[in-house]
Amino acid sequence: MNQEEILALDAKHLWHPYSSFSKPTPVLSVASAQGVRLELTDGRKLIDGMSSWWSTIHGYNHPVLNQAIIDQSQKMSHVMFGGLTHEPAVTLGKKLVDITCANLQHVFLADSGSVAVEVAIKMALQYCFAQGQTQKTKLLTARNGYYGDTFGGMAVCDPVNGMHEMFTGVLPQHIFAEAPQTLTESGEEVIWKPEFINDFKTKLEQNHKQIAAVIIEPMVQNAGGMRFYHVEYLQAVRQLCDQYDVLLILDEIATGFGRTGTLFAYEQANIQPDILTVGKALTGGTMTLAATLTSRKVVDGIEADGKGLLMHGPTFMGNPLACSVANASIELLLSSPWQDRVKAISAQLKAELSLCIQLDCVKEVRVKGAIGVVELHDPLDTTWSQPRFTEKGVWLRPFGKLVYLMPAYIMESAELRVLTSAIYDVLSEWQKEKNACK
Ligand SMILES: *Cc1c(COP(=O)(O)O)cnc(C)c1O
């Protein structure tokens, strides 16, 4: 097929994430991807600033990951996980237990991040129900979160920002505390104050008898606003969960595997969750796979009713190809100087993106680990900006007021420079030409 044929068939038949057929946002046709570059069917090459939504931390078409898939495919691509097991799955289970905190000992292999969140919620509810606490049906979370697109996850996404506002009427009603205070405000550092946790504390105090678990993304709220918050907030959340005997679910689907500078973001707060979800970078962005980990305490609680069955079991649970490539990806990460790479990316993002603050349309620039965010005063018109980014040889996908970068850890400094310059140049052009910014 040539590019026109691909794009015509795409426009005719395929939905994209959050897309419409009558008002389609343009899509680019990708022929292949190598390292940090996407290769389009028209021959253009774009440096990828998105890591395909946090996932391709080692870059594309990595020979080690490819080999893991090839080797496993010659043994078995899939086998059901009901009543059967295999080495790739048990190796992955062991690896995840080894690299996460000591209390997490039990692993559910899910097929996507959203499913991992559903499983986490079920674990928490079953834990309470099996112990006779059937009134504990609610979750407590903070505003500005994002936990996936399935119904359980949607119900804890930000009710307004969370892309699911229209479903509010059919979703279970959970409890929302104010969003955590961010580390910076209009570029000024905000010093932690204990009262930042007050709203969360009050909601927990008042509702703990109905609350099965707290769910939150540690240190960084991702798709719900790219917001970085204080370590003290997370520590206070853990302490309050202990005080009121409520389980703590941490969603590290975006932050896991080194993105914020530590292997998992919760390490920065020196706490342990009761339930942890991981996904996205788990397979280095090659295949869909996620996992939900929990502790002996939760497993024992679930089993307190004498049945003890965790009620979930997807068809492709523990897919051997996905597990094999996850094992290869974790080994590749741990044997690489990933901390140094993330630090170097972080320093460069800080140095180069900070130039954007000179632009009147820019409200704030913030960086944490290998995440760089330029927040604007007003939403960027992406149909205007997209072709301009492409012209400059980069792939970025701004969202509302947020232009952000989460490069592969293997990105060279010269390549990152192309991305940060493109952001500066396109935003200055936006400011001049459209005069859309204040
Ligand atoms: C992406 C994401 C999810 C959902 O994962 P999918 O694989 O898209 O279903 C859940 N939680 C967080 C924090 C995420 O970033």
Ligand as a Chemical Component Dictionary entry (heavy atoms), coordinates in Angstrom:
data_LIG
# 
_chem_comp.id                   LIG 
_chem_comp.type                 NON-POLYMER 
_chem_comp.pdbx_formal_charge   0 
_chem_comp.three_letter_code    LIG 
# 
loop_
_chem_comp_atom.comp_id 
_chem_comp_atom.atom_id 
_chem_comp_atom.alt_atom_id 
_chem_comp_atom.type_symbol 
_chem_comp_atom.charge 
_chem_comp_atom.model_Cartn_x 
_chem_comp_atom.model_Cartn_y 
_chem_comp_atom.model_Cartn_z 
_chem_comp_atom.pdbx_ordinal 
LIG C1 C1 C 0 -1.554 4.826 30.961 1  
LIG C2 C2 C 0 -1.967 4.701 32.362 2  
LIG C3 C3 C 0 -2.949 3.776 32.750 3  
LIG C4 C4 C 0 -3.689 2.911 31.756 4  
LIG O1 O1 O 0 -2.856 2.021 31.075 5  
LIG P1 P1 P 0 -3.312 1.431 29.652 6  
LIG O2 O2 O 0 -2.230 0.459 29.304 7  
LIG O3 O3 O 0 -3.422 2.583 28.710 8  
LIG O4 O4 O 0 -4.625 0.753 29.857 9  
LIG C5 C5 C 0 -3.251 3.684 34.090 10 
LIG N1 N1 N 0 -2.619 4.451 35.007 11 
LIG C6 C6 C 0 -1.668 5.337 34.673 12 
LIG C7 C7 C 0 -0.976 6.137 35.740 13 
LIG C8 C8 C 0 -1.310 5.505 33.335 14 
LIG O5 O5 O 0 -0.378 6.416 32.999 15 
# 
loop_
_chem_comp_bond.comp_id 
_chem_comp_bond.atom_id_1 
_chem_comp_bond.atom_id_2 
_chem_comp_bond.value_order 
_chem_comp_bond.pdbx_ordinal 
LIG C1 C2 SING 1  
LIG C2 C3 SING 2  
LIG C2 C8 DOUB 3  
LIG C3 C4 SING 4  
LIG C3 C5 DOUB 5  
LIG C4 O1 SING 6  
LIG O1 P1 SING 7  
LIG P1 O2 DOUB 8  
LIG P1 O3 SING 9  
LIG P1 O4 SING 10 
LIG C5 N1 SING 11 
LIG N1 C6 DOUB 12 
LIG C6 C7 SING 13 
LIG C6 C8 SING 14 
LIG C8 O5 SING 15 
# 
